[in-house]
Amino acid sequence: MLGNHEGRLITNPIASQLDCVRSDFGNGVLYQLPPQNGEGWILEIHPAPGFCATYAYFTLKKPVVWTFSLGQPAFGWLPWNEAI
């Protein structure tokens, strides 16, 4: 199970790199992209201790590559839809 702040170890660096504006959102955190970097948001929710769900919708003005490395098993699903 993830610790209470382990999801933020993934989301915070991405949000920081994109200069997102952070705000509290219920039992989670909402990061909104500034117009100069694109449009959209990243939402991280902690519905129960040890569980983290992250939802995102954004388009970027520049290509970005991220590599995730977790110290324990985790489930990840990244649907991708690239507009042509």
C-alpha positions as CSV (number, residue, x, y, z in Angstrom):
1,M,0.0,0.0,0.0
2,L,1.1,3.5,-0.6
3,G,1.9,5.8,2.2
4,N,-0.3,8.9,2.6
5,H,2.0,11.1,0.6
6,E,3.6,8.7,-1.8
7,G,1.4,9.6,-4.6
8,R,2.6,13.2,-4.3
9,L,6.1,12.0,-4.9
10,I,4.9,11.3,-8.5
11,T,2.5,14.2,-9.0
12,N,4.5,17.0,-7.4
13,P,7.5,16.8,-9.7
14,I,5.3,16.8,-12.8
15,A,3.2,19.7,-11.5
16,S,6.4,21.6,-10.5
17,Q,8.0,21.0,-13.9
18,L,4.9,22.4,-15.6
19,D,4.6,25.4,-13.2
20,C,1.1,24.3,-12.2
21,V,-1.0,26.2,-9.7
22,R,-1.8,24.0,-6.7
23,S,-5.1,24.1,-4.7
24,D,-6.8,21.8,-2.2
25,F,-9.6,19.7,-3.6
26,G,-11.7,17.7,-1.1
27,N,-9.4,14.9,0.1
28,G,-6.9,15.6,-2.6
29,V,-5.0,18.2,-4.6
30,L,-5.8,19.9,-7.9
31,Y,-2.9,21.2,-10.1
32,Q,-3.9,23.5,-13.0
33,L,-1.6,24.2,-15.9
34,P,-0.8,27.8,-16.6
35,P,-1.7,29.0,-20.2
36,Q,2.0,29.4,-21.2
37,N,2.6,25.7,-20.8
38,G,-0.7,24.3,-22.2
39,E,-4.1,23.7,-20.8
40,G,-5.7,21.2,-18.4
41,W,-5.3,19.8,-14.9
42,I,-3.9,17.0,-12.8
43,L,-6.1,15.8,-9.9
44,E,-4.7,13.6,-7.1
45,I,-7.2,12.1,-4.7
46,H,-6.5,10.1,-1.5
47,P,-9.9,8.3,-0.8
48,A,-8.4,6.1,1.9
49,P,-5.1,5.6,3.7
50,G,-2.7,3.8,1.4
51,F,-4.7,4.5,-1.8
52,C,-4.0,7.2,-4.3
53,A,-5.7,7.9,-7.6
54,T,-4.5,10.5,-10.1
55,Y,-6.6,11.8,-13.0
56,A,-5.2,14.1,-15.6
57,Y,-6.4,15.9,-18.7
58,F,-3.9,18.3,-20.4
59,T,-2.3,19.3,-23.6
60,L,1.2,20.6,-23.6
61,K,2.9,23.2,-25.9
62,K,6.2,21.3,-25.7
63,P,7.1,17.6,-25.6
64,V,7.8,16.2,-22.1
65,V,9.2,12.8,-21.1
66,W,8.7,11.3,-17.6
67,T,10.0,8.1,-16.1
68,F,8.3,6.6,-13.0
69,S,10.1,4.2,-10.7
70,L,8.1,2.9,-7.7
71,G,9.7,0.9,-4.8
72,Q,6.7,-1.4,-4.5
73,P,3.9,-2.9,-6.7
74,A,1.4,-0.5,-8.1
75,F,-1.3,-0.4,-10.7
76,G,-1.1,2.2,-13.5
77,W,-3.2,2.9,-16.5
78,L,-2.3,5.5,-19.0
79,P,-4.9,5.9,-21.8
80,W,-3.5,8.0,-24.6
81,N,-5.3,10.0,-27.2
82,E,-3.3,12.1,-29.5
83,A,-5.3,14.6,-31.7
84,I,-4.0,14.8,-35.2
